[in-house]
Amino acid sequence: MRQSEAFQAVLMHCMATIEAVIPTVELRYRYAIPFYYYYDKPFCYLNASHKKGFVDLGFYRGFQLKTHQEFLVGTDRTMVKSLQFTTVETLDQSVLEAVLLEAMALYA
């Protein structure tokens, strides 16, 4: 990953959390971006937005998520909602894990 140190820390933390919470996800790279698949269906992706200053954790079925709406951003998108993180220190781990688990349940 060719990212700034701060973004790389956020990306690595998110990737480790995703793989720990949902061990059955499969990591694939598309367009040089890490995409996760759950049961061979697109689940989420990570994208570092240097211009905007955050890492975007986008969920493909984001508009179906109910909890933690105050943290999910869906502006100018039709299906995807995302969590946006600037640093590992400002990342709310409990929100991240709860959203991952809820998103996983949408695929059941």
C-alpha positions as a Markdown table, in Angstrom:
| # | Residue | x | y | z |
|---|---|---|---|---|
| 1 | Met | 0.0 | 0.0 | 0.0 |
| 2 | Arg | 1.4 | 3.3 | -1.0 |
| 3 | Gln | -0.4 | 5.6 | 1.5 |
| 4 | Ser | 0.7 | 8.2 | 4.0 |
| 5 | Glu | 1.6 | 6.7 | 7.4 |
| 6 | Ala | -1.7 | 7.9 | 9.0 |
| 7 | Phe | -3.9 | 6.5 | 6.2 |
| 8 | Gln | -1.9 | 3.3 | 6.2 |
| 9 | Ala | -2.5 | 2.8 | 9.9 |
| 10 | Val | -6.3 | 3.4 | 9.5 |
| 11 | Leu | -6.4 | 1.0 | 6.5 |
| 12 | Met | -4.4 | -1.7 | 8.3 |
| 13 | His | -6.6 | -1.4 | 11.4 |
| 14 | Cys | -9.8 | -1.6 | 9.5 |
| 15 | Met | -8.5 | -4.6 | 7.5 |
| 16 | Ala | -7.5 | -6.4 | 10.6 |
| 17 | Thr | -10.9 | -5.7 | 12.3 |
| 18 | Ile | -12.9 | -6.8 | 9.2 |
| 19 | Glu | -10.9 | -10.1 | 9.0 |
| 20 | Ala | -11.2 | -10.6 | 12.8 |
| 21 | Val | -15.0 | -9.9 | 13.0 |
| 22 | Ile | -15.9 | -11.8 | 9.8 |
| 23 | Pro | -13.2 | -14.4 | 9.2 |
| 24 | Thr | -15.0 | -15.8 | 6.1 |
| 25 | Val | -14.6 | -12.6 | 4.1 |
| 26 | Glu | -12.3 | -12.8 | 1.1 |
| 27 | Leu | -10.0 | -9.9 | 0.2 |
| 28 | Arg | -9.6 | -9.0 | -3.5 |
| 29 | Tyr | -8.1 | -6.0 | -5.0 |
| 30 | Arg | -10.0 | -4.1 | -7.7 |
| 31 | Tyr | -8.8 | -0.8 | -9.1 |
| 32 | Ala | -5.9 | -1.0 | -6.6 |
| 33 | Ile | -8.4 | -0.8 | -3.8 |
| 34 | Pro | -9.0 | -3.5 | -1.2 |
| 35 | Phe | -12.5 | -5.0 | -1.7 |
| 36 | Tyr | -14.0 | -7.6 | 0.6 |
| 37 | Tyr | -16.4 | -10.3 | -0.6 |
| 38 | Tyr | -18.7 | -12.2 | 1.7 |
| 39 | Tyr | -19.9 | -15.5 | 0.2 |
| 40 | Asp | -18.6 | -14.3 | -3.2 |
| 41 | Lys | -20.8 | -11.1 | -3.1 |
| 42 | Pro | -19.3 | -7.6 | -2.7 |
| 43 | Phe | -19.4 | -6.7 | 0.9 |
| 44 | Cys | -17.3 | -3.6 | 1.6 |
| 45 | Tyr | -14.2 | -1.7 | 0.4 |
| 46 | Leu | -11.6 | 0.7 | 1.7 |
| 47 | Asn | -10.5 | 3.8 | -0.1 |
| 48 | Ala | -8.1 | 6.5 | 1.1 |
| 49 | Ser | -9.3 | 9.9 | -0.1 |
| 50 | His | -6.2 | 12.1 | 0.2 |
| 51 | Lys | -8.0 | 15.2 | -1.1 |
| 52 | Lys | -10.8 | 14.9 | 1.4 |
| 53 | Gly | -8.5 | 13.7 | 4.2 |
| 54 | Phe | -10.2 | 10.4 | 5.3 |
| 55 | Val | -10.3 | 6.7 | 4.7 |
| 56 | Asp | -13.7 | 5.6 | 3.4 |
| 57 | Leu | -15.1 | 2.2 | 4.5 |
| 58 | Gly | -17.9 | 1.7 | 2.1 |
| 59 | Phe | -20.7 | -0.9 | 2.5 |
| 60 | Tyr | -22.4 | -2.2 | -0.6 |
| 61 | Arg | -25.8 | -2.6 | 1.2 |
| 62 | Gly | -25.2 | 0.5 | 3.3 |
| 63 | Phe | -28.6 | 1.9 | 2.8 |
| 64 | Gln | -30.1 | -1.2 | 4.4 |
| 65 | Leu | -28.2 | -0.6 | 7.6 |
| 66 | Lys | -30.3 | 0.7 | 10.5 |
| 67 | Thr | -27.9 | 1.2 | 13.5 |
| 68 | His | -25.4 | 4.0 | 13.8 |
| 69 | Gln | -26.9 | 6.1 | 11.1 |
| 70 | Glu | -25.3 | 9.2 | 12.7 |
| 71 | Phe | -21.9 | 7.8 | 11.6 |
| 72 | Leu | -22.8 | 6.5 | 8.1 |
| 73 | Val | -22.4 | 8.8 | 5.1 |
| 74 | Gly | -24.4 | 8.2 | 2.0 |
| 75 | Thr | -24.2 | 11.6 | 0.2 |
| 76 | Asp | -24.5 | 11.4 | -3.6 |
| 77 | Arg | -24.7 | 7.6 | -3.5 |
| 78 | Thr | -27.5 | 5.2 | -4.4 |
| 79 | Met | -26.6 | 2.0 | -2.5 |
| 80 | Val | -23.3 | 2.6 | -0.6 |
| 81 | Lys | -23.0 | 4.1 | 2.8 |
| 82 | Ser | -19.7 | 4.4 | 4.5 |
| 83 | Leu | -17.8 | 5.1 | 7.7 |
| 84 | Gln | -15.1 | 7.7 | 7.3 |
| 85 | Phe | -12.0 | 7.7 | 9.5 |
| 86 | Thr | -9.2 | 10.3 | 9.7 |
| 87 | Thr | -7.0 | 8.6 | 12.3 |
| 88 | Val | -6.9 | 5.3 | 14.3 |
| 89 | Glu | -7.3 | 7.4 | 17.4 |
| 90 | Thr | -10.6 | 8.9 | 16.3 |
| 91 | Leu | -12.0 | 5.6 | 15.1 |
| 92 | Asp | -14.8 | 4.2 | 17.3 |
| 93 | Gln | -14.0 | 0.5 | 17.4 |
| 94 | Ser | -17.4 | -0.5 | 18.9 |
| 95 | Val | -19.3 | 1.3 | 16.0 |
| 96 | Leu | -17.0 | -0.3 | 13.4 |
| 97 | Glu | -17.6 | -3.8 | 14.8 |
| 98 | Ala | -21.4 | -3.2 | 15.2 |
| 99 | Val | -21.8 | -2.0 | 11.6 |
| 100 | Leu | -19.7 | -4.9 | 10.3 |
| 101 | Leu | -21.9 | -7.4 | 12.1 |
| 102 | Glu | -25.1 | -5.7 | 11.0 |
| 103 | Ala | -23.9 | -5.6 | 7.4 |
| 104 | Met | -22.9 | -9.3 | 7.6 |
| 105 | Ala | -26.5 | -10.1 | 8.7 |
| 106 | Leu | -27.9 | -8.6 | 5.6 |
| 107 | Tyr | -26.3 | -11.4 | 3.6 |
| 108 | Ala | -27.9 | -14.2 | 5.6 |
